[in-house]
Amino acid sequence: MILYSIILFFVSLVFLVLGIAVYKGRTNLIHSYHQQNVTDQKGYGRAFGKTMFVFAGAMLASGVVALPGEAFAVPSVCILLAGLVAGFVCIGRVQKKYNGGLF
């Protein structure tokens, strides 16, 4: 479970760094077809960056829960899946609000 936690910590850090970059306005990191109809780039970047923080937080929490050992594997994966679902729901809302749809 240590390797699992280390991987989640690393990926969480990547999502955190990307989330900060997008939040600060680097919307070019998001594929162009996801922002074809976006008129408020600043608001879109901030909202999308916040959803990246949801993903990072879920991975971080899952990694922390998994640290004690195998007995916490199921709760760790449940936390990860719940966070991923929440993140995708948030991304769907951001896309619908700023782009008019997912694509």
N, CA, C and O atoms as a GROMACS GRO file, in nm:
protein
  412
    1MET      N    1   0.081  -0.120   0.000
    1MET     CA    2   0.000   0.000   0.000
    1MET      C    3   0.086   0.126   0.000
    1MET      O    4   0.039   0.235  -0.035
    2ILE      N    5   0.210   0.112   0.039
    2ILE     CA    6   0.300   0.228   0.038
    2ILE      C    7   0.321   0.278  -0.105
    2ILE      O    8   0.318   0.398  -0.130
    3LEU      N    9   0.341   0.185  -0.198
    3LEU     CA   10   0.360   0.224  -0.337
    3LEU      C   11   0.234   0.292  -0.392
    3LEU      O   12   0.242   0.392  -0.463
    4TYR      N   13   0.118   0.237  -0.357
    4TYR     CA   14  -0.010   0.296  -0.397
    4TYR      C   15  -0.018   0.440  -0.346
    4TYR      O   16  -0.056   0.531  -0.420
    5SER      N   17   0.016   0.461  -0.220
    5SER     CA   18   0.010   0.595  -0.160
    5SER      C   19   0.109   0.689  -0.228
    5SER      O   20   0.076   0.805  -0.254
    6ILE      N   21   0.229   0.641  -0.255
    6ILE     CA   22   0.330   0.725  -0.320
    6ILE      C   23   0.283   0.767  -0.459
    6ILE      O   24   0.299   0.883  -0.497
    7ILE      N   25   0.227   0.674  -0.533
    7ILE     CA   26   0.176   0.706  -0.667
    7ILE      C   27   0.064   0.809  -0.658
    7ILE      O   28   0.061   0.906  -0.735
    8LEU      N   29  -0.029   0.789  -0.564
    8LEU     CA   30  -0.138   0.886  -0.548
    8LEU      C   31  -0.087   1.023  -0.505
    8LEU      O   32  -0.139   1.124  -0.551
    9PHE      N   33   0.014   1.027  -0.419
    9PHE     CA   34   0.070   1.156  -0.378
    9PHE      C   35   0.133   1.228  -0.497
    9PHE      O   36   0.116   1.349  -0.514
   10PHE      N   37   0.205   1.153  -0.580
   10PHE     CA   38   0.269   1.212  -0.697
   10PHE      C   39   0.165   1.265  -0.796
   10PHE      O   40   0.175   1.378  -0.844
   11VAL      N   41   0.065   1.183  -0.826
   11VAL     CA   42  -0.038   1.225  -0.922
   11VAL      C   43  -0.119   1.341  -0.865
   11VAL      O   44  -0.159   1.432  -0.938
   12SER      N   45  -0.143   1.338  -0.735
   12SER     CA   46  -0.213   1.449  -0.670
   12SER      C   47  -0.134   1.579  -0.685
   12SER      O   48  -0.191   1.685  -0.710
   13LEU      N   49  -0.003   1.571  -0.670
   13LEU     CA   50   0.082   1.688  -0.687
   13LEU      C   51   0.075   1.741  -0.830
   13LEU      O   52   0.069   1.862  -0.852
   14VAL      N   53   0.075   1.650  -0.928
   14VAL     CA   54   0.064   1.691  -1.068
   14VAL      C   55  -0.069   1.763  -1.092
   14VAL      O   56  -0.072   1.868  -1.156
   15PHE      N   57  -0.178   1.707  -1.040
   15PHE     CA   58  -0.309   1.770  -1.057
   15PHE      C   59  -0.314   1.904  -0.985
   15PHE      O   60  -0.375   1.999  -1.034
   16LEU      N   61  -0.250   1.914  -0.871
   16LEU     CA   62  -0.246   2.040  -0.797
   16LEU      C   63  -0.171   2.147  -0.876
   16LEU      O   64  -0.218   2.260  -0.887
   17VAL      N   65  -0.056   2.112  -0.930
   17VAL     CA   66   0.023   2.208  -1.009
   17VAL      C   67  -0.054   2.251  -1.134
   17VAL      O   68  -0.058   2.370  -1.167
   18LEU      N   69  -0.115   2.155  -1.204
   18LEU     CA   70  -0.194   2.190  -1.322
   18LEU      C   71  -0.316   2.273  -1.284
   18LEU      O   72  -0.352   2.367  -1.355
   19GLY      N   73  -0.379   2.238  -1.173
   19GLY     CA   74  -0.495   2.315  -1.127
   19GLY      C   75  -0.459   2.459  -1.095
   19GLY      O   76  -0.534   2.550  -1.128
   20ILE      N   77  -0.345   2.479  -1.030
   20ILE     CA   78  -0.300   2.615  -1.000
   20ILE      C   79  -0.273   2.692  -1.129
   20ILE      O   80  -0.310   2.808  -1.140
   21ALA      N   81  -0.209   2.627  -1.225
   21ALA     CA   82  -0.179   2.693  -1.352
   21ALA      C   83  -0.308   2.733  -1.426
   21ALA      O   84  -0.319   2.844  -1.476
   22VAL      N   85  -0.404   2.641  -1.431
   22VAL     CA   86  -0.530   2.672  -1.499
   22VAL      C   87  -0.606   2.779  -1.422
   22VAL      O   88  -0.663   2.869  -1.483
   23TYR      N   89  -0.606   2.770  -1.291
   23TYR     CA   90  -0.674   2.869  -1.207
   23TYR      C   91  -0.618   3.009  -1.230
   23TYR      O   92  -0.692   3.107  -1.227
   24LYS      N   93  -0.488   3.018  -1.253
   24LYS     CA   94  -0.424   3.147  -1.276
   24LYS      C   95  -0.438   3.197  -1.419
   24LYS      O   96  -0.389   3.305  -1.452
   25GLY      N   97  -0.505   3.120  -1.505
   25GLY     CA   98  -0.533   3.169  -1.640
   25GLY      C   99  -0.470   3.093  -1.754
   25GLY      O  100  -0.490   3.131  -1.869
   26ARG      N  101  -0.396   2.988  -1.729
   26ARG     CA  102  -0.333   2.911  -1.836
   26ARG      C  103  -0.433   2.812  -1.896
   26ARG      O  104  -0.413   2.691  -1.890
   27THR      N  105  -0.540   2.865  -1.954
   27THR     CA  106  -0.644   2.779  -2.011
   27THR      C  107  -0.597   2.709  -2.138
   27THR      O  108  -0.667   2.622  -2.190
   28ASN      N  109  -0.481   2.745  -2.187
   28ASN     CA  110  -0.427   2.675  -2.304
   28ASN      C  111  -0.389   2.531  -2.269
   28ASN      O  112  -0.364   2.450  -2.359
   29LEU      N  113  -0.384   2.498  -2.140
   29LEU     CA  114  -0.358   2.360  -2.098
   29LEU      C  115  -0.480   2.270  -2.117
   29LEU      O  116  -0.469   2.148  -2.112
   30ILE      N  117  -0.596   2.333  -2.138
   30ILE     CA  118  -0.719   2.258  -2.164
   30ILE      C  119  -0.736   2.251  -2.315
   30ILE      O  120  -0.716   2.351  -2.385
   31HIS      N  121  -0.771   2.136  -2.365
   31HIS     CA  122  -0.782   2.118  -2.510
   31HIS      C  123  -0.879   2.220  -2.570
   31HIS      O  124  -0.981   2.253  -2.509
   32SER      N  125  -0.846   2.270  -2.688
   32SER     CA  126  -0.921   2.380  -2.748
   32SER      C  127  -1.067   2.345  -2.777
   32SER      O  128  -1.152   2.433  -2.770
   33TYR      N  129  -1.098   2.222  -2.810
   33TYR     CA  130  -1.238   2.191  -2.841
   33TYR      C  131  -1.326   2.189  -2.717
   33TYR      O  132  -1.448   2.189  -2.728
   34HIS      N  133  -1.266   2.188  -2.600
   34HIS     CA  134  -1.344   2.197  -2.477
   34HIS      C  135  -1.379   2.342  -2.443
   34HIS      O  136  -1.457   2.367  -2.350
   35GLN      N  137  -1.322   2.437  -2.516
   35GLN     CA  138  -1.348   2.577  -2.486
   35GLN      C  139  -1.382   2.658  -2.611
   35GLN      O  140  -1.352   2.777  -2.618
   36GLN      N  141  -1.444   2.593  -2.709
   36GLN     CA  142  -1.479   2.661  -2.833
   36GLN      C  143  -1.577   2.776  -2.811
   36GLN      O  144  -1.565   2.881  -2.875
   37ASN      N  145  -1.673   2.758  -2.722
   37ASN     CA  146  -1.778   2.858  -2.701
   37ASN      C  147  -1.757   2.941  -2.574
   37ASN      O  148  -1.848   3.013  -2.533
   38VAL      N  149  -1.642   2.931  -2.513
   38VAL     CA  150  -1.616   3.002  -2.388
   38VAL      C  151  -1.585   3.148  -2.419
   38VAL      O  152  -1.498   3.179  -2.500
   39THR      N  153  -1.657   3.238  -2.352
   39THR     CA  154  -1.631   3.381  -2.371
   39THR      C  155  -1.559   3.440  -2.250
   39THR      O  156  -1.483   3.536  -2.264
   40ASP      N  157  -1.583   3.385  -2.131
   40ASP     CA  158  -1.520   3.433  -2.008
   40ASP      C  159  -1.404   3.339  -1.973
   40ASP      O  160  -1.419   3.249  -1.890
   41GLN      N  161  -1.289   3.360  -2.036
   41GLN     CA  162  -1.174   3.272  -2.014
   41GLN      C  163  -1.125   3.275  -1.869
   41GLN      O  164  -1.086   3.172  -1.815
   42LYS      N  165  -1.128   3.392  -1.807
   42LYS     CA  166  -1.080   3.403  -1.669
   42LYS      C  167  -1.170   3.323  -1.574
   42LYS      O  168  -1.120   3.247  -1.491
   43GLY      N  169  -1.300   3.340  -1.586
   43GLY     CA  170  -1.394   3.266  -1.502
   43GLY      C  171  -1.387   3.117  -1.528
   43GLY      O  172  -1.395   3.036  -1.436
   44TYR      N  173  -1.373   3.082  -1.656
   44TYR     CA  174  -1.362   2.940  -1.694
   44TYR      C  175  -1.236   2.878  -1.633
   44TYR      O  176  -1.241   2.767  -1.580
   45GLY      N  177  -1.125   2.948  -1.641
   45GLY     CA  178  -1.001   2.897  -1.585
   45GLY      C  179  -1.010   2.879  -1.434
   45GLY      O  180  -0.962   2.779  -1.381
   46ARG      N  181  -1.070   2.974  -1.366
   46ARG     CA  182  -1.084   2.963  -1.221
   46ARG      C  183  -1.175   2.845  -1.184
   46ARG      O  184  -1.142   2.768  -1.094
   47ALA      N  185  -1.286   2.831  -1.252
   47ALA     CA  186  -1.379   2.722  -1.221
   47ALA      C  187  -1.317   2.587  -1.254
   47ALA      O  188  -1.331   2.492  -1.177
   48PHE      N  189  -1.249   2.577  -1.366
   48PHE     CA  190  -1.187   2.450  -1.406
   48PHE      C  191  -1.072   2.417  -1.311
   48PHE      O  192  -1.052   2.300  -1.276
   49GLY      N  193  -0.997   2.518  -1.270
   49GLY     CA  194  -0.888   2.495  -1.175
   49GLY      C  195  -0.940   2.441  -1.043
   49GLY      O  196  -0.877   2.353  -0.984
   50LYS      N  197  -1.053   2.492  -0.996
   50LYS     CA  198  -1.112   2.443  -0.872
   50LYS      C  199  -1.150   2.296  -0.884
   50LYS      O  200  -1.136   2.220  -0.788
   51THR      N  201  -1.197   2.255  -1.001
   51THR     CA  202  -1.231   2.113  -1.018
   51THR      C  203  -1.106   2.026  -1.018
   51THR      O  204  -1.109   1.911  -0.975
   52MET      N  205  -0.996   2.081  -1.066
   52MET     CA  206  -0.870   2.007  -1.059
   52MET      C  207  -0.827   1.988  -0.914
   52MET      O  208  -0.768   1.886  -0.879
   53PHE      N  209  -0.858   2.085  -0.829
   53PHE     CA  210  -0.828   2.072  -0.687
   53PHE      C  211  -0.911   1.962  -0.623
   53PHE      O  212  -0.865   1.896  -0.530
   54VAL      N  213  -1.033   1.941  -0.673
   54VAL     CA  214  -1.117   1.831  -0.621
   54VAL      C  215  -1.049   1.697  -0.650
   54VAL      O  216  -1.042   1.611  -0.562
   55PHE      N  217  -0.999   1.681  -0.771
   55PHE     CA  218  -0.928   1.557  -0.807
   55PHE      C  219  -0.803   1.540  -0.720
   55PHE      O  220  -0.778   1.431  -0.667
   56ALA      N  221  -0.726   1.647  -0.706
   56ALA     CA  222  -0.603   1.639  -0.625
   56ALA      C  223  -0.634   1.604  -0.481
   56ALA      O  224  -0.565   1.522  -0.420
   57GLY      N  225  -0.737   1.666  -0.425
   57GLY     CA  226  -0.775   1.638  -0.287
   57GLY      C  227  -0.821   1.495  -0.266
   57GLY      O  228  -0.789   1.433  -0.165
   58ALA      N  229  -0.895   1.443  -0.363
   58ALA     CA  230  -0.943   1.305  -0.352
   58ALA      C  231  -0.826   1.207  -0.355
   58ALA      O  232  -0.823   1.111  -0.278
   59MET      N  233  -0.731   1.232  -0.443
   59MET     CA  234  -0.615   1.142  -0.451
   59MET      C  235  -0.528   1.153  -0.326
   59MET      O  236  -0.478   1.052  -0.277
   60LEU      N  237  -0.512   1.273  -0.275
   60LEU     CA  238  -0.434   1.292  -0.153
   60LEU      C  239  -0.501   1.221  -0.035
   60LEU      O  240  -0.435   1.151   0.042
   61ALA      N  241  -0.632   1.239  -0.020
   61ALA     CA  242  -0.704   1.175   0.090
   61ALA      C  243  -0.698   1.023   0.079
   61ALA      O  244  -0.680   0.954   0.179
   62SER      N  245  -0.714   0.972  -0.042
   62SER     CA  246  -0.708   0.828  -0.062
   62SER      C  247  -0.570   0.773  -0.028
   62SER      O  248  -0.560   0.667   0.033
   63GLY      N  249  -0.466   0.845  -0.065
   63GLY     CA  250  -0.330   0.802  -0.033
   63GLY      C  251  -0.302   0.803   0.116
   63GLY      O  252  -0.235   0.714   0.167
   64VAL      N  253  -0.354   0.904   0.186
   64VAL     CA  254  -0.334   0.912   0.331
   64VAL      C  255  -0.406   0.798   0.401
   64VAL      O  256  -0.352   0.736   0.493
   65VAL      N  257  -0.529   0.769   0.359
   65VAL     CA  258  -0.606   0.661   0.421
   65VAL      C  259  -0.539   0.526   0.397
   65VAL      O  260  -0.547   0.437   0.482
   66ALA      N  261  -0.473   0.510   0.284
   66ALA     CA  262  -0.410   0.382   0.250
   66ALA      C  263  -0.278   0.359   0.323
   66ALA      O  264  -0.229   0.246   0.326
   67LEU      N  265  -0.219   0.461   0.380
   67LEU     CA  266  -0.088   0.447   0.444
   67LEU      C  267  -0.080   0.341   0.554
   67LEU      O  268   0.019   0.268   0.560
   68PRO      N  269  -0.180   0.329   0.643
   68PRO     CA  270  -0.166   0.231   0.752
   68PRO      C  271  -0.154   0.085   0.707
   68PRO      O  272  -0.097   0.004   0.779
   69GLY      N  273  -0.206   0.051   0.591
   69GLY     CA  274  -0.188  -0.086   0.545
   69GLY      C  275  -0.306  -0.140   0.468
   69GLY      O  276  -0.400  -0.068   0.434
   70GLU      N  277  -0.299  -0.270   0.442
   70GLU     CA  278  -0.397  -0.340   0.359
   70GLU      C  279  -0.540  -0.332   0.414
   70GLU      O  280  -0.636  -0.336   0.337
   71ALA      N  281  -0.555  -0.320   0.544
   71ALA     CA  282  -0.688  -0.316   0.605
   71ALA      C  283  -0.767  -0.194   0.560
   71ALA      O  284  -0.890  -0.194   0.568
   72PHE      N  285  -0.699  -0.093   0.513
   72PHE     CA  286  -0.765   0.030   0.472
   72PHE      C  287  -0.774   0.045   0.320
   72PHE      O  288  -0.799   0.154   0.269
   73ALA      N  289  -0.753  -0.063   0.247
   73ALA     CA  290  -0.754  -0.058   0.102
   73ALA      C  291  -0.893  -0.023   0.048
   73ALA      O  292  -0.906   0.063  -0.039
   74VAL      N  293  -0.995  -0.089   0.099
   74VAL     CA  294  -1.131  -0.065   0.049
   74VAL      C  295  -1.177   0.078   0.078
   74VAL      O  296  -1.227   0.144  -0.012
   75PRO      N  297  -1.162   0.128   0.201
   75PRO     CA  298  -1.201   0.268   0.224
   75PRO      C  299  -1.121   0.367   0.137
   75PRO      O  300  -1.175   0.468   0.092
   76SER      N  301  -0.995   0.336   0.115
   76SER     CA  302  -0.911   0.423   0.032
   76SER      C  303  -0.963   0.430  -0.111
   76SER      O  304  -0.972   0.538  -0.169
   77VAL      N  305  -0.995   0.316  -0.166
   77VAL     CA  306  -1.046   0.313  -0.303
   77VAL      C  307  -1.184   0.378  -0.311
   77VAL      O  308  -1.214   0.445  -0.410
   78CYS      N  309  -1.267   0.360  -0.208
   78CYS     CA  310  -1.397   0.426  -0.205
   78CYS      C  311  -1.384   0.578  -0.204
   78CYS      O  312  -1.458   0.648  -0.273
   79ILE      N  313  -1.289   0.628  -0.126
   79ILE     CA  314  -1.263   0.772  -0.122
   79ILE      C  315  -1.217   0.821  -0.258
   79ILE      O  316  -1.261   0.925  -0.305
   80LEU      N  317  -1.128   0.745  -0.321
   80LEU     CA  318  -1.078   0.782  -0.453
   80LEU      C  319  -1.191   0.786  -0.555
   80LEU      O  320  -1.203   0.882  -0.630
   81LEU      N  321  -1.273   0.683  -0.558
   81LEU     CA  322  -1.383   0.678  -0.655
   81LEU      C  323  -1.485   0.789  -0.630
   81LEU      O  324  -1.534   0.851  -0.724
   82ALA      N  325  -1.518   0.814  -0.503
   82ALA     CA  326  -1.612   0.923  -0.472
   82ALA      C  327  -1.555   1.057  -0.516
   82ALA      O  328  -1.628   1.141  -0.569
   83GLY      N  329  -1.427   1.078  -0.495
   83GLY     CA  330  -1.364   1.203  -0.538
   83GLY      C  331  -1.358   1.218  -0.689
   83GLY      O  332  -1.377   1.328  -0.742
   84LEU      N  333  -1.332   1.108  -0.758
   84LEU     CA  334  -1.331   1.113  -0.905
   84LEU      C  335  -1.469   1.144  -0.960
   84LEU      O  336  -1.484   1.224  -1.053
   85VAL      N  337  -1.571   1.080  -0.904
   85VAL     CA  338  -1.709   1.107  -0.948
   85VAL      C  339  -1.743   1.254  -0.922
   85VAL      O  340  -1.799   1.321  -1.008
   86ALA      N  341  -1.710   1.304  -0.803
   86ALA     CA  342  -1.737   1.444  -0.770
   86ALA      C  343  -1.663   1.538  -0.866
   86ALA      O  344  -1.719   1.638  -0.910
   87GLY      N  345  -1.539   1.505  -0.897
   87GLY     CA  346  -1.462   1.588  -0.990
   87GLY      C  347  -1.521   1.591  -1.130
   87GLY      O  348  -1.528   1.696  -1.193
   88PHE      N  349  -1.565   1.475  -1.178
   88PHE     CA  350  -1.624   1.470  -1.312
   88PHE      C  351  -1.758   1.543  -1.316
   88PHE      O  352  -1.792   1.606  -1.416
   89VAL      N  353  -1.834   1.535  -1.207
   89VAL     CA  354  -1.960   1.611  -1.200
   89VAL      C  355  -1.930   1.760  -1.204
   89VAL      O  356  -1.997   1.836  -1.274
   90CYS      N  357  -1.828   1.802  -1.130
   90CYS     CA  358  -1.789   1.944  -1.130
   90CYS      C  359  -1.743   1.989  -1.268
   90CYS      O  360  -1.779   2.098  -1.313
   91ILE      N  361  -1.664   1.907  -1.335
   91ILE     CA  362  -1.619   1.942  -1.470
   91ILE      C  363  -1.737   1.953  -1.565
   91ILE      O  364  -1.743   2.043  -1.649
   92GLY      N  365  -1.832   1.861  -1.552
   92GLY     CA  366  -1.952   1.868  -1.635
   92GLY      C  367  -2.028   1.998  -1.614
   92GLY      O  368  -2.075   2.059  -1.710
   93ARG      N  369  -2.039   2.040  -1.490
   93ARG     CA  370  -2.108   2.166  -1.460
   93ARG      C  371  -2.033   2.287  -1.516
   93ARG      O  372  -2.093   2.379  -1.571
   94VAL      N  373  -1.902   2.286  -1.501
   94VAL     CA  374  -1.821   2.397  -1.554
   94VAL      C  375  -1.834   2.402  -1.706
   94VAL      O  376  -1.852   2.510  -1.763
   95GLN      N  377  -1.825   2.288  -1.771
   95GLN     CA  378  -1.835   2.284  -1.916
   95GLN      C  379  -1.974   2.332  -1.962
   95GLN      O  380  -1.985   2.407  -2.060
   96LYS      N  381  -2.077   2.289  -1.894
   96LYS     CA  382  -2.212   2.329  -1.933
   96LYS      C  383  -2.231   2.479  -1.913
   96LYS      O  384  -2.293   2.545  -1.997
   97LYS      N  385  -2.179   2.533  -1.803
   97LYS     CA  386  -2.196   2.674  -1.774
   97LYS      C  387  -2.118   2.763  -1.871
   97LYS      O  388  -2.173   2.860  -1.923
   98TYR      N  389  -1.992   2.731  -1.895
   98TYR     CA  390  -1.907   2.820  -1.973
   98TYR      C  391  -1.899   2.785  -2.121
   98TYR      O  392  -1.874   2.873  -2.204
   99ASN      N  393  -1.920   2.658  -2.156
   99ASN     CA  394  -1.905   2.616  -2.295
   99ASN      C  395  -2.039   2.579  -2.359
   99ASN      O  396  -2.048   2.566  -2.481
  100GLY      N  397  -2.141   2.562  -2.278
  100GLY     CA  398  -2.272   2.526  -2.333
  100GLY      C  399  -2.291   2.375  -2.345
  100GLY      O  400  -2.398   2.331  -2.387
  101GLY      N  401  -2.194   2.296  -2.312
  101GLY     CA  402  -2.201   2.150  -2.320
  101GLY      C  403  -2.062   2.093  -2.299
  101GLY      O  404  -1.965   2.166  -2.284
  102LEU      N  405  -2.054   1.961  -2.300
  102LEU     CA  406  -1.925   1.897  -2.275
  102LEU      C  407  -1.825   1.920  -2.388
  102LEU      O  408  -1.705   1.932  -2.362
  103PHE      N  409  -1.872   1.924  -2.511
  103PHE     CA  410  -1.778   1.937  -2.624
  103PHE      C  411  -1.808   2.056  -2.708
  103PHE      O  412  -1.739   2.082  -2.806
   0.00000   0.00000   0.00000
